[in-house]
Amino acid sequence: MASSETQPRFGQSVKGLLSDKVTSCSGDVIALTRQMLKASRSQELLSQAARNMVIQEDAILHSEDSLRKMSIITTHLQYQQEAIEKNVEHSRTLQDQLKHLMR
């Protein structure tokens, strides 16, 4: 009889242990799922950040190119300004010579 009394207790004990293990495993699965969701969100954020960096890099390269072109234009405008100033001075000299000739 002693074995028949211990068997139900043993069965209940095993059921209790199994229930505890199932609960523990369920908690682990939930924690793992949360971590995967966090990792997925982190990956999405990293991907978006990488796309934004590429866009910014393109904008920076375009800006550098525009600045380079503006520098070239500025240099050309300075040459033209110098040429105009020389022509104005030369025309003043010619005007002075004409005034002296007209007297």
PAVEX-143641 format. One record per residue (C-alpha): residue number from 1; residue in one letter; x, y, z. Coordinates in nm, 3 decimals. Layout:
N
num/residuo/X/Y/Z
NUM/A/X/Y/Z
...
***
This chain:
103
num/residuo/X/Y/Z
1/M/0.000/0.000/0.000
2/A/0.284/0.229/0.066
3/S/0.375/0.234/-0.300
4/S/0.020/0.321/-0.401
5/E/0.026/0.619/-0.162
6/T/0.362/0.749/-0.284
7/Q/0.271/0.714/-0.651
8/P/0.001/0.988/-0.647
9/R/0.235/1.216/-0.454
10/F/0.514/1.143/-0.700
11/G/0.276/1.211/-0.991
12/Q/0.167/1.539/-0.837
13/S/0.528/1.630/-0.770
14/V/0.621/1.559/-1.133
15/K/0.319/1.756/-1.252
16/G/0.424/2.046/-1.030
17/L/0.780/2.032/-1.163
18/L/0.656/2.012/-1.522
19/S/0.421/2.303/-1.461
20/D/0.708/2.506/-1.316
21/K/0.930/2.420/-1.614
22/V/0.655/2.509/-1.862
23/T/0.603/2.841/-1.684
24/S/0.977/2.905/-1.682
25/C/1.010/2.816/-2.050
26/S/0.712/3.036/-2.134
27/G/0.878/3.324/-1.953
28/D/1.201/3.257/-2.143
29/V/1.015/3.250/-2.475
30/I/0.845/3.580/-2.390
31/A/1.180/3.735/-2.293
32/L/1.340/3.604/-2.612
33/T/1.053/3.743/-2.819
34/R/1.095/4.083/-2.654
35/Q/1.469/4.079/-2.724
36/M/1.406/3.986/-3.087
37/L/1.157/4.270/-3.122
38/K/1.407/4.512/-2.966
39/A/1.680/4.385/-3.197
40/S/1.447/4.418/-3.495
41/R/1.362/4.776/-3.398
42/S/1.730/4.851/-3.341
43/Q/1.807/4.712/-3.686
44/E/1.535/4.931/-3.837
45/L/1.679/5.237/-3.663
46/L/2.031/5.151/-3.777
47/S/1.912/5.104/-4.134
48/Q/1.732/5.438/-4.126
49/A/2.041/5.605/-3.980
50/A/2.256/5.453/-4.257
51/R/2.013/5.579/-4.523
52/N/2.016/5.924/-4.366
53/M/2.396/5.926/-4.364
54/V/2.406/5.838/-4.733
55/I/2.163/6.122/-4.807
56/Q/2.373/6.362/-4.598
57/E/2.693/6.247/-4.766
58/D/2.540/6.310/-5.108
59/A/2.427/6.656/-4.996
60/I/2.776/6.732/-4.863
61/L/2.939/6.618/-5.186
62/H/2.695/6.829/-5.387
63/S/2.768/7.129/-5.163
64/E/3.143/7.080/-5.204
65/D/3.100/7.067/-5.581
66/S/2.888/7.383/-5.575
67/L/3.147/7.562/-5.358
68/R/3.424/7.458/-5.597
69/K/3.226/7.595/-5.893
70/M/3.149/7.917/-5.704
71/S/3.520/7.958/-5.628
72/I/3.603/7.926/-5.998
73/I/3.331/8.179/-6.087
74/T/3.461/8.417/-5.819
75/T/3.812/8.394/-5.964
76/H/3.681/8.467/-6.314
77/L/3.479/8.763/-6.184
78/Q/3.790/8.900/-6.013
79/Y/3.982/8.879/-6.341
80/Q/3.698/9.056/-6.518
81/Q/3.687/9.324/-6.249
82/E/4.061/9.381/-6.284
83/A/4.025/9.404/-6.662
84/I/3.737/9.654/-6.628
85/E/3.938/9.863/-6.380
86/K/4.234/9.867/-6.623
87/N/4.003/9.967/-6.909
88/V/3.846/10.245/-6.699
89/E/4.193/10.376/-6.612
90/H/4.299/10.351/-6.976
91/S/3.983/10.536/-7.088
92/R/4.055/10.813/-6.834
93/T/4.404/10.841/-6.975
94/L/4.260/10.859/-7.327
95/Q/4.007/11.121/-7.216
96/D/4.286/11.329/-7.066
97/Q/4.487/11.299/-7.387
98/L/4.182/11.400/-7.593
99/K/4.126/11.703/-7.371
100/H/4.488/11.811/-7.424
101/L/4.458/11.759/-7.798
102/M/4.134/11.956/-7.816
103/R/4.289/12.264/-7.655
***
